[in-house]
Amino acid sequence: MTLAYSNSHQHSVFNQAKIKFDSMISHLESSAVKYNEHGEVEDYIDVEGTEVLRCLFQGCLDKKAAEEPLQQIYSDDGTHLTHL
C-alpha cells in the first residue's frame, strides 16, 4: 500500500481485515450454517478467524511502514545514494 492511501477514510490499512470479518459474520448469520454441526462452525471460525488475524497483522505492518521516516543514505565519500 502506498502512503497516499494511508490517510484516506475510504481505505484503511485494516480494510482487508474488516472485509473478511464482515464476511464471516454474514456467513454465520446465513441459513447455511443453521444445520451445521457445532464442530463445523468451530472449524470455520478457526480457519477464517486466523485469516482475519493475519490481515490485522499485515495492516499493522503496513501502517508502521507508511509512518516510518525515510532515511538518506550516503557513501563513504559523501555521495548521496538514491538506489541500494
C-alpha positions as CSV (number, residue, x, y, z in Angstrom):
1,M,0.0,0.0,0.0
2,T,1.2,3.5,-0.8
3,L,1.3,6.4,1.7
4,A,-1.3,8.2,-0.4
5,Y,-3.9,5.7,0.7
6,S,-3.0,5.5,4.4
7,N,-4.8,8.7,5.4
8,S,-7.9,8.0,3.3
9,H,-11.2,7.3,5.2
10,Q,-12.2,5.1,2.3
11,H,-9.2,2.9,2.6
12,S,-7.6,1.8,5.8
13,V,-4.6,-0.4,6.3
14,F,-7.1,-2.6,8.2
15,N,-9.7,-2.6,5.4
16,Q,-9.0,-6.2,4.3
17,A,-9.4,-7.4,7.9
18,K,-12.7,-5.6,8.1
19,I,-14.0,-7.1,4.9
20,K,-13.0,-10.6,6.0
21,F,-14.6,-10.1,9.4
22,D,-17.8,-8.8,7.9
23,S,-17.8,-11.8,5.5
24,M,-17.5,-14.2,8.5
25,I,-20.5,-12.5,10.2
26,S,-22.6,-12.7,7.1
27,H,-21.7,-16.4,6.7
28,L,-22.5,-17.2,10.4
29,E,-25.8,-15.3,10.1
30,S,-26.8,-17.2,6.9
31,S,-29.2,-20.1,6.8
32,A,-26.5,-22.4,5.5
33,V,-24.9,-22.5,9.0
34,K,-28.2,-23.3,10.6
35,Y,-27.8,-27.1,10.1
36,N,-24.0,-27.3,10.5
37,E,-22.6,-29.4,13.4
38,H,-21.1,-27.5,16.2
39,G,-17.6,-28.7,15.2
40,E,-18.1,-27.5,11.6
41,V,-18.9,-24.0,12.8
42,E,-15.9,-24.0,15.2
43,D,-13.6,-25.2,12.3
44,Y,-14.9,-22.4,10.1
45,I,-14.3,-19.8,12.8
46,D,-10.8,-21.2,13.4
47,V,-9.7,-21.1,9.8
48,E,-11.4,-17.8,8.8
49,G,-10.5,-16.2,12.1
50,T,-6.9,-17.0,11.6
51,E,-7.1,-15.2,8.2
52,V,-8.6,-12.1,9.9
53,L,-5.7,-12.1,12.4
54,R,-3.2,-12.4,9.6
55,C,-4.9,-9.4,7.8
56,L,-4.8,-7.4,11.1
57,F,-1.1,-8.1,11.5
58,Q,-0.4,-7.2,7.9
59,G,-2.3,-3.9,8.4
60,C,-0.2,-3.2,11.4
61,L,3.0,-3.8,9.4
62,D,1.7,-1.6,6.5
63,K,0.8,1.2,9.0
64,K,4.3,1.0,10.6
65,A,6.0,1.1,7.2
66,A,3.9,4.1,6.0
67,E,4.8,6.1,9.1
68,E,8.5,5.1,9.1
69,P,10.7,8.1,8.2
70,L,12.8,7.8,5.1
71,Q,16.5,8.0,5.8
72,Q,19.1,9.5,3.5
73,I,21.9,7.1,2.6
74,Y,25.4,8.3,1.7
75,S,28.5,6.5,0.5
76,D,31.9,6.7,2.3
77,D,32.9,9.6,0.1
78,G,29.7,11.6,0.9
79,T,27.8,10.9,-2.3
80,H,24.0,10.7,-1.8
81,L,22.9,7.2,-2.8
82,T,19.4,7.0,-4.4
83,H,19.5,3.3,-5.1
84,L,20.8,0.4,-3.0
